Amino acid sequence: MAPMATGTAAGRYAFDGARRQLWTFCLALAAMACSVVAAAQAPASQVTVSKAASSLPGPRYAWIAMPQRLAAETDIRVQDIQLRARIKAAIDKALQAKGYRLAETQSQADFNVAYRVGVRDMQDAKMVDNAPASAPEAAIECRAGGCSQIVARGGDGSLRMKMETTDYVQGGLMVEVLEPGAIRVLWRALYTGTVHGAKDGTQARLDAVADQALAQLPKAAESDAK
């Protein structure tokens, strides 16, 4: 990734004020790890806007760097310089489609933009019942206090797990819009989805992810966009 401009205030945000936003990113990624889903398949992509806005201060923005703190962010699969350059280009394209433009210098920016990206290996589970519904053993055993939700007795009398699992790679992209010279967040969204392989790192796919992540970002005012 090309170096990102940082000023004194922006630097203070990146290295001192990021802790609160880091927890937001961490908890949002972790939430999907603890759930038992209705089907043993990778979850669909979703976007969570944790800080909404009806408008932004102006049409010009500047980039600021964010330190990598989480294991998901330091994963080797998101360390490729070209990949990060494509992510940044995708966000630039999505912002420009909404009428915003990159400021020539940090001091000219109406707001700052930062992003975090990470991936990690995940597993989702589905509860299933492999035991015959009419098994006489189950009918007898369930009278005492209900059947187990974890194991069931098969037709041959053996105990079987009631769970199927699916392994997948989860990716997360958080984008923040920040007030210049301060740590106040004006707008924030987190995209989470399943990474299927190298094709998800192409520019076309990353453009689609950025469009989805920024879909609820307000457009620049028409007078500002000209």
N, C-alpha and C positions, 0 to 999 in steps of 0.2 A: 504494500500500500504506500502511496506517496505520503510524505510527511504532512501532518496536519498542523495548521497554525494554532499557536497557543499564546494567550496574553497572560499577564500576571494574575488577573482575576479568574480567567478561565483555568489557569493552572491550579489555582487554589481549589476550584470546584473539582477538577479531575482527580486530585489526589487527597483532598480532605473532605469534600462534600459528597463524594460518591457512595459513602457507606450506606446511607439510607436507601438510595436507588438500587444498590447492590442487593440488599435484602429483598426488595421488590422482585428483582430478576430471579433471585435464588428461590424464593417461595413460589413464584409462578411456575417455574420449571419443575419444582418438586411436587406440586399439587397433582400432576398427572401420574406420578410414580406410585402413589398410594391407593389408587382407586382400583376396584374390581369391576370390569366393564361387562356389559350385557353380552358382548360377543368377543371371541378370542381373535381380535384383529387390531391393527395399529389405529390409534385415534385419528380422526379427521383433523385437518388444520383449523386453527381458530385464532382470532385476534381479540385481545382484551385491552380496551382503552381505560387505563387507570387514572388518567388526568385529561379531562376534556376541555375544549376551548371553543368559543364561538368565532374568534378571530385572532390573528397574530399581529404584533406591533408594526409590521411592514413587510415588504417583499424581498428584502435582502437577507441572506444568511451566511454564516461562516461555520466551518467545521472545528470541533475541538476533540482532542484525543481522550479516550477513556482507558484507564489502566485495567489490565486483565486480572481479576481476583478469584474467579470461580474455576473449579476443575473443568467444567464444561467449556469455559472460555479458553483455557490453555490446552485443550485437546488438540493433538497434532493434526487432526482432520480439518481444523479451521485456522491453521497457522500459515497456509500457503499465501504468499504475498499477492499473487495474481487473483486468487479467490477473493481476498479482502478488497482488492481494487475493483473487482466486478460488483461486490456488494455496495461499495460506496457509489459507484457509477449508477447502480440501480436506484439507490435512494435519491441521488441527484436528479435522475430522470423523472422519478415520481414527484419530487418537489417542483420541478420545472413545469410538469404537466398541470400543476395546480396554480401556476402563475408566479412562483417564487424563482429567484435567481441568486447565483453565488456572488457574494460581495467581493470586490477586488482586494480589500484589506479587512482585517479583523475589526478595525475601528469603525468601518462603514456598515457593519452588519446590524440589522434590526433584531436579530435573534441568532442564537447558536444552535447547532445540531450535533448530537452525539449518538453513537450506536454501540450496542454490545451484541456479540454473536457467540453461540456455543452449541455443541452437540454432545450427546451422551447416549450410552446403550441403555435400553429400557426393556421391560417385560410387562405385558398385560395378561390378565387371567380371565377365564370364563368358567363359571360353575356349571357343570354338566352332571346328569344322572345316568350312569351306565347300567344301573340295576333294573331288571324287569319289574314293571309296576305291579305285577300279580304274584311276585315271589312270596311264598308263604312265610319264609324266614323274616322278610321285611315286615310283613303284616303283624307278626308276633312281636318282633323287637320294637316296633314303633309305638306299641301300646304303653310301654313303660314311661315314656317321656319325650316322644318325638324322635324322628330319624336324624342321623348325623347329617350335617350340611357339608362335611368334608369327605367322608368315605361312604361307599355303598357296597352291598353284597351282590356279587354277580351270580349268574345262573349256576355256576359250578361251585358256589359257596365261598369263593375267594373275595377279599375286600379290594375294592378299586377306588382310586381317587376320583372325586367329582370335579376335577379342574383341568382345563386345557389352557396352555399358555402360548403367547406369541411374542417373539423377540423382535425388536425393531430399534432404529436409531432416531432419537428425537432431536430436532433442531429448534433453536430459539433465536429470534431477532428482536431486540428491543431498540426502539427509536425514541429519543427525547428531544424536545424543543425547549431551550433554556433562555432565560433572560440574560442579556449580555452583562458581564461584570458582576454576576450574582449567581447563586446556586438555586434560584427559584425555578421550578419546572413549570412551563407554560402548557405543555401537552406531552403525553406519553402513551405509547402503545407497545404491546408485546405480541409478536406472532410466534406461534408454536405449531409445529407440524412434523410429519415423518419424512426422514431423508431416505430416499430409495437408492441412492448411488451417485455416480459421477454426473449423471444427467441433471441432478438438482443443483449442480454448481455452474451450469451454463449461464451465460448472460441472459438468455431469454427466460429461463426459469427464475433467476434472481430478480429480473424485472417484474415478473408476475408476483413474486413474494413481496417485493417492496410496494407494489401497487395495492396489494391486499392489506399490508401493514399500515399504510398511510391513507387508506380509503376514507377514514373518518376525520382526517386532518382538514380543517377549514381551508377553503380556497383563498388566495390573495384577493384583496379588493380590486375591482376592475380598474380603478384609477391608479392603483399601485402597480398592477401587472403590466401596464403600458410602458 
